[in-house]
Amino acid sequence: MPMKQLRRRKKPRILIITPEITYLPEGMGNMANRMSAKAGGMADVSASLIAALFNKGADIHVCLPHYRRMFNVEVGRLIAEELRVYKSKLPTSRIHLAEDRIFYYRENVYRGAGDDTRVALAFQREALNNIISMVKPDLIHCNDWMTGLIPGAARRQNIPCLFTVHNIHTQRITLAQIEDAGIDAAEFWPNLFYTVPPGCYEETRDTVPVDLLTSGIFGAHFINTVSPTFLSEVVEGRHDFVPEAVRYEMACKRDAGCAAGILNAPDPVYDPAADPMIEKHYEAQSHAEGKRENKLHFQEKVGLHRDSGAPLFFWPSRLDPVQKGCQLLTDILYDTVAAYAREGMQIAVVASGAYEPHLHDIVRFHDLYGRVAVCGFDEALSHLGYAASDFMLIPSLFEPCGLPQMISSIYGSLPIAHDTGGLHDTVVPLDAGAGTGNGFRFENYDSGGLRWAIDCAMAFYRLPEEQRAAQVSRVMRESGERFTHAAVARRYIEIYEKMLQRPLVEQF
């Protein structure tokens, strides 16, 4: 559809293309409340954005793979109403499912490089060949490398495209592989990014790989990362794991005024006043009693000494030494717990990953039972850990956004974080005298830096109880107002409106 026709619409039509989702709002389709396919923060931010736009009356559509098993649909059968609406291609149908057998029987969004690439190609084939032409969007919003071909195709069709970079993961495949999967890349191949400068199409097709993540950045009209600081860090070359091509293309977009950083926000279920997974609900003004009861319940469940006055430090992130900094904790675990034995310091880990055996070994060797608990990840136990703890540990080497530090602030558990990426943007050093900040941030990425931040946290814990409680109440109130899906959606809407050069709906 020509752009001059698109602009005559009263409301711009937005198509969000995402391989992950956590929920869709009632009214978008009779399967909306069944749809959940999550591997990370992309699912949450996609869901929150779609819900905010839909509730504001925007003409919002979503394209995602039809994960029948994950969506809890009986295998081999579609719900009759969904099938009727989907096949009739009615304009009221807002959920558009990419159909391919490769999606149907999966239990996880991602399995590994080769399988993930096949899924990505099937997903993009259906989006490009069927769904985009059916929806006729005014703007397309793509998410991560699994949608990396679509911005180049959208540019060929003169459809503005936003590309969100959630993580620096990518795959590389040739044009021949893309076309063998059913995508006519010859139509838009100059809008893709190649690992070496391409020659003519015939010479390039079989021999020069396409980088999917960098293609999404290169082909899009506008990009965003999931925090402002991570965008700056990538452009400035502060992370050696970021490919030079990604850094260069992001820098070009930023220099052209076509890049932004937008923080994610936690799922609304993370609310200590209503969380069904915690023992006692509480709000900012009643947090002291609520957290005390949750602490006692948590201590009993994980095998810590029951002591409501013990300073409790909580680790909720996966135990990945490449990113999450768990080796910093193991380096100082015994010495730190020993140094604060008089105060009864406790550390609880509710997480899985490569470093879980190392933590168990330390606890066993030093007989730290009752003072240190290590449990594999459990969703309900993790929620309870936020509600029970006084401090939360997230010493990541890098963090494109991060959600635990936002969740912990909402629950009144003060984050202890390395000064990087989204952690820099969301954790402000606490000054109890001035009544500012929400946590403790260290700059040097080593075990000494983490120990310094823990010492700062313990100094805060030694303050008079009333003074400490006042600061925790303030942090909870401020965090509940700041870390919301409404705030995230507002920033994306601003970018949409900038790209479209008109309001999204009349209310905005």
Long-range contacts (C-beta under 8 A, 24 or more apart in sequence): 1-136, 2-158, 3-158, 6-136, 6-138, 7-138, 7-502, 9-59, 9-138, 11-57, 11-58, 11-59, 11-504, 11-505, 12-58, 12-59, 12-138, 12-139, 12-496, 12-500, 12-502, 12-504, 13-59, 13-60, 13-61, 13-135, 13-136, 13-137, 13-138, 13-139, 14-53, 14-58, 14-59, 14-60, 14-61, 14-137, 14-138, 14-139, 14-140, 14-141, 14-496, 14-504, 15-61, 15-62, 15-63, 15-96, 15-131, 15-132, 15-135, 15-137, 15-139, 15-140, 15-141, 16-46, 16-49, 16-50, 16-60, 16-61, 16-62, 16-63, 16-141, 16-143, 17-62, 17-63, 17-64, 17-127, 17-140, 17-141, 17-142, 17-143, 17-147, 17-150, 18-42, 18-43, 18-46, 18-62, 18-63, 18-64, 18-142, 18-143, 18-147, 19-64, 19-65, 19-109, 19-119, 19-120, 19-123, 19-143, 19-144, 19-146, 19-147, 20-46, 20-64, 20-109, 20-143, 21-46, 21-47, 21-50, 21-62, 21-64, 22-46, 22-47, 22-267, 23-47, 23-51, 24-50, 24-51, 24-62, 24-95, 25-50, 25-51, 25-54, 25-55, 27-54, 28-54, 28-62, 28-94, 28-95, 29-82, 29-85, 29-93, 29-94, 29-95, 30-79, 30-81, 30-82, 30-85, 31-71, 31-73, 31-79, 31-82, 31-95, 32-95, 34-71, 34-72, 34-73, 35-64, 35-71, 35-95, 36-70, 36-71, 37-64, 37-65, 37-67, 37-70, 37-71, 37-109, 38-109, 39-108, 39-109, 39-110, 40-166, 40-167, 41-166, 41-226, 41-264, 41-401, 41-403, 42-143, 42-144, 42-164, 42-166, 44-264, 44-265, 44-266, 44-267, 44-403, 45-164, 45-166, 45-226, 45-264, 45-265, 45-488, 46-143, 47-267, 48-265, 48-267, 48-485, 48-488, 48-489, 49-141, 49-485, 49-488, 49-489, 49-492, 51-485, 52-485, 52-486, 52-488, 52-489, 52-493, 53-489, 53-493, 53-504, 54-94, 56-504, 56-505, 56-507, 56-508, 57-505, 57-507, 58-504, 58-505, 60-94, 61-94, 61-95, 61-96, 61-135, 61-137, 62-94, 62-95, 62-96, 63-96, 63-97, 63-98, 63-127, 63-131, 63-132, 63-135, 64-95, 64-96, 64-97, 64-98, 65-97, 65-98, 65-100, 65-103, 65-119, 65-122, 65-123, 66-97, 66-98, 66-99, 66-100, 66-103, 66-104, 67-103, 67-104, 67-106, 67-109, 68-103, 68-104, 68-105, 69-104, 69-105, 69-106, 69-107, 70-106, 70-107, 70-109, 75-104, 75-105, 89-134, 96-131, 96-134, 96-135, 98-122, 98-123, 98-125, 98-126, 98-127, 98-131, 99-126, 100-125, 100-126, 113-171, 116-146, 116-171, 117-171, 117-173, 118-181, 119-146, 120-145, 120-146, 120-147, 120-148, 120-171, 120-212, 121-173, 121-177, 121-178, 121-181, 121-182, 121-183, 122-181, 123-147, 124-149, 124-150, 124-183, 125-181, 125-182, 125-183, 128-153, 128-183, 129-182, 129-183, 132-157, 132-159, 138-500, 139-496, 139-499, 139-500, 141-492, 141-496, 142-216, 142-220, 144-169, 144-213, 144-216, 145-169, 145-170, 145-171, 145-212, 145-213, 145-216, 146-212, 147-216, 148-211, 148-212, 148-213, 148-214, 148-215, 148-216, 148-219, 149-178, 149-183, 149-185, 149-192, 149-210, 149-212, 149-215, 149-216, 150-216, 150-219, 151-191, 151-215, 151-216, 151-218, 151-219, 151-220, 151-221, 152-188, 152-189, 152-191, 152-192, 152-215, 152-218, 152-219, 153-187, 153-188, 153-191, 153-219, 154-219, 155-188, 155-191, 155-219, 155-220, 155-221, 156-187, 156-188, 156-191, 160-221, 160-222, 160-499, 160-500, 161-219, 161-220, 161-221, 161-222, 162-220, 162-221, 162-222, 162-223, 162-224, 162-492, 162-495, 162-496, 162-499, 163-216, 163-217, 163-219, 163-220, 163-222, 163-223, 163-224, 164-223, 164-224, 164-225, 164-226, 164-262, 165-213, 165-216, 165-217, 165-223, 165-224, 165-225, 165-226, 165-250, 165-400, 166-226, 166-400, 166-401, 167-400, 168-213, 168-234, 168-239, 168-241, 168-242, 168-243, 168-246, 168-400, 169-213, 170-211, 170-212, 170-213, 170-214, 170-243, 170-246, 171-212, 171-213, 172-209, 172-210, 172-211, 172-212, 173-209, 173-210, 173-212, 174-205, 174-206, 174-207, 174-208, 174-209, 174-210, 175-201, 175-204, 175-205, 175-206, 175-208, 175-210, 176-205, 176-206, 178-210, 179-205, 188-219, 191-215, 191-218, 191-219, 192-218, 192-219, 193-217, 193-218, 193-219, 193-245, 193-249, 195-245, 211-243, 211-245, 213-246, 214-243, 214-245, 214-246, 214-249, 217-246, 217-249, 217-250, 217-253, 218-249, 220-253, 221-258, 221-499, 222-253, 222-258, 222-259, 222-260, 222-495, 222-498, 222-499, 223-250, 223-253, 223-258, 223-259, 223-260, 224-259, 224-260, 224-261, 224-262, 224-492, 224-495, 225-250, 225-259, 225-260, 225-261, 225-262, 225-400, 226-261, 226-262, 226-263, 226-264, 226-400, 226-401, 226-422, 227-261, 227-262, 227-263, 227-399, 227-400, 227-401, 227-402, 227-421, 227-422, 227-424, 227-425, 227-426, 228-260, 228-261, 228-262, 228-263, 228-425, 229-261, 229-420, 229-421, 229-422, 229-424, 229-425, 230-261, 230-398, 230-399, 230-400, 230-401, 230-421, 230-422, 231-259, 231-260, 231-261, 232-261, 233-398, 233-420, 233-421, 239-398, 241-398, 260-491, 260-495, 261-425, 262-488, 262-491, 262-492, 262-495, 263-401, 263-422, 263-425, 263-426, 263-483, 263-488, 264-401, 264-403, 264-422, 264-488, 265-403, 265-406, 265-483, 265-484, 265-485, 265-487, 265-488, 266-403, 266-406, 266-407, 266-410, 266-483, 268-485, 270-383, 270-386, 270-407, 270-410, 270-411, 271-410, 271-480, 272-386, 272-387, 272-410, 272-411, 272-412, 272-476, 275-383, 275-387, 277-379, 277-380, 277-383, 277-384, 278-383, 278-384, 278-387, 279-384, 279-387, 280-387, 282-387, 283-476, 284-412, 284-472, 284-473, 284-474, 284-476, 284-477, 284-480, 285-473, 287-412, 287-469, 287-472, 287-473, 287-476, 288-465, 288-469, 288-472, 290-387, 291-387, 291-388, 291-390, 291-412, 294-384, 294-387, 294-388, 295-388, 295-389, 297-384, 297-388, 298-348, 298-381, 298-384, 298-385, 298-387, 298-388, 298-389, 299-346, 299-388, 301-381, 301-384, 302-348, 302-350, 302-373, 302-375, 302-381, 303-369, 303-370, 303-373, 304-346, 304-348, 304-370, 304-371, 304-373, 305-344, 305-346, 305-370, 305-371, 307-344, 307-346, 309-344, 310-343, 310-344, 310-345, 310-346, 311-340, 311-343, 311-344, 311-345, 311-346, 311-390, 311-391, 311-457, 311-458, 311-461, 312-346, 312-347, 312-348, 312-388, 312-389, 312-390, 312-391, 313-345, 313-346, 313-347, 313-348, 313-389, 313-390, 313-391, 313-392, 313-393, 313-416, 313-454, 313-457, 314-347, 314-348, 314-350, 314-385, 314-386, 314-388, 314-389, 314-391, 314-392, 314-393, 314-408, 314-413, 315-347, 315-348, 315-349, 315-350, 315-351, 315-392, 315-393, 316-350, 316-351, 316-382, 316-385, 316-386, 316-392, 316-394, 316-404, 316-407, 316-408, 317-351, 317-394, 317-396, 317-404, 318-351, 318-352, 318-353, 318-377, 319-349, 319-351, 319-352, 319-353, 319-354, 319-355, 319-356, 319-359, 320-353, 320-354, 320-355, 321-354, 321-355, 322-397, 323-396, 323-397, 323-398, 323-399, 324-353, 324-394, 324-395, 324-396, 324-397, 325-394, 325-395, 325-396, 325-397, 325-418, 325-445, 325-450, 326-353, 326-355, 326-358, 326-359, 327-355, 327-447, 328-395, 328-445, 328-446, 328-447, 328-449, 328-450, 329-359, 329-393, 329-395, 329-447, 329-450, 330-355, 330-358, 330-359, 330-362, 331-447, 332-447, 332-450, 332-451, 332-454, 333-359, 333-362, 333-368, 333-372, 334-362, 334-366, 334-368, 335-451, 336-451, 336-454, 337-368, 337-371, 337-372, 340-458, 341-371, 343-458, 343-461, 343-462, 344-371, 345-371, 345-458, 346-371, 346-372, 346-373, 347-371, 347-372, 347-373, 347-393, 348-372, 348-373, 348-375, 348-385, 348-388, 348-389, 349-373, 349-374, 349-375, 350-375, 350-376, 350-377, 350-378, 350-381, 350-382, 350-385, 351-376, 351-377, 352-376, 352-377, 386-411, 386-413, 387-411, 387-413, 389-413, 390-414, 390-457, 390-461, 391-415, 391-416, 391-440, 391-454, 391-457, 392-416, 393-450, 394-418, 394-423, 395-442, 395-445, 395-449, 395-450, 395-453, 396-420, 396-421, 396-423, 397-445, 399-423, 402-426, 405-439, 406-479, 406-483, 409-438, 409-439, 409-475, 409-476, 409-478, 409-479, 409-483, 410-476, 410-479, 410-480, 410-483, 411-476, 412-472, 412-473, 412-475, 412-476, 414-438, 414-439, 414-440, 414-457, 414-460, 414-472, 414-475, 415-439, 415-440, 416-440, 416-441, 416-442, 416-450, 416-453, 416-454, 416-457, 417-441, 417-442, 417-453, 418-442, 418-443, 418-445, 418-449, 418-450, 419-443, 420-445, 426-483, 430-460, 430-471, 430-475, 432-460, 432-463, 432-467, 432-468, 432-471, 435-470, 435-471, 435-474, 438-475, 438-478, 438-479
